[in-house]
Amino acid sequence: MLCRAGCGACCIAPSISSAIPGMPAGKPAGERCVQLGLDNLCMIFGRPERPAVCSAFQADQAFCGSDNAEAVRILTWLEGETRSQGAANSIS
């Protein structure tokens, strides 16, 4: 699947722990990345300062759904699930 131009869900829904230009501590889940333009395109796409985790993300129907709103819902849900799993694992 090709990334939907102007979607931006992967730059909003998940947390990113890597430093991002303008966000040295990364970004929390649900917060818009400062490098996401008003057109919902990454302003540092293809540049070396773009975090590796962002470059490695591959659009897929399972993550991106059928439209931008569904992509945000899926990625927000996945973020919550990974947080829940991390909390459960740290309690044991």
C-alpha positions in Angstrom: 0.0 0.0 0.0 1.2 3.5 -0.8 1.0 6.2 1.9 -2.0 8.5 1.4 -0.6 12.0 0.6 -1.9 14.4 3.2 -3.0 11.8 5.8 -0.6 12.6 8.6 -2.0 10.0 11.0 1.4 8.4 11.8 2.7 11.9 12.7 -0.2 12.6 15.1 -1.5 9.4 16.8 1.6 7.5 18.0 4.2 8.7 20.5 7.7 9.0 19.2 10.5 8.8 21.7 13.3 9.8 19.2 14.4 13.4 19.0 12.7 15.4 16.3 13.9 18.8 15.1 11.8 21.2 17.2 10.8 18.4 19.6 14.1 17.3 21.3 12.3 14.9 23.7 10.2 13.3 21.0 6.4 13.7 20.9 3.6 12.3 23.0 0.8 10.3 21.5 -2.0 12.4 20.0 0.2 15.5 19.6 0.8 16.8 16.1 4.5 16.6 15.2 5.9 20.1 14.7 7.4 18.9 11.4 4.0 18.0 10.0 3.0 20.8 7.6 -0.5 22.3 7.3 -0.9 20.1 4.2 -0.2 17.0 6.5 3.1 16.3 4.7 6.3 15.8 6.6 8.6 18.8 6.2 11.7 16.7 6.9 10.8 13.8 4.7 13.9 12.3 3.1 16.3 14.4 5.2 18.9 12.9 7.6 17.3 14.6 10.7 14.1 12.7 10.2 13.9 10.0 13.0 14.6 6.5 11.9 11.3 5.3 13.3 9.5 7.6 11.0 11.5 6.5 8.0 10.9 2.9 8.8 7.1 3.2 9.0 5.5 1.4 6.1 1.9 2.2 5.2 -0.3 -0.9 5.4 -4.0 -1.5 5.3 -3.9 -2.9 8.9 -2.5 0.4 10.2 -3.9 2.9 7.8 -7.4 1.6 7.2 -9.4 3.0 4.3 -9.2 6.7 5.1 -7.3 9.2 7.3 -9.9 9.1 10.1 -9.7 5.4 10.3 -5.9 5.5 10.3 -6.0 7.9 13.3 -8.4 5.5 15.1 -6.3 2.4 14.4 -2.9 4.0 15.3 -4.4 5.6 18.5 -5.8 2.2 19.5 -2.4 0.5 18.8 -0.6 3.1 20.8 -3.0 2.4 23.8 -2.5 -1.3 23.4 1.3 -1.1 23.4 1.2 1.2 26.5 -1.1 -1.3 28.2 1.2 -4.2 27.3 4.2 -2.3 28.6 2.5 -1.5 31.9 1.4 -5.1 32.3 4.9 -6.3 31.6 6.5 -3.9 34.0 4.1 -5.0 36.8 4.9 -8.7 36.6 
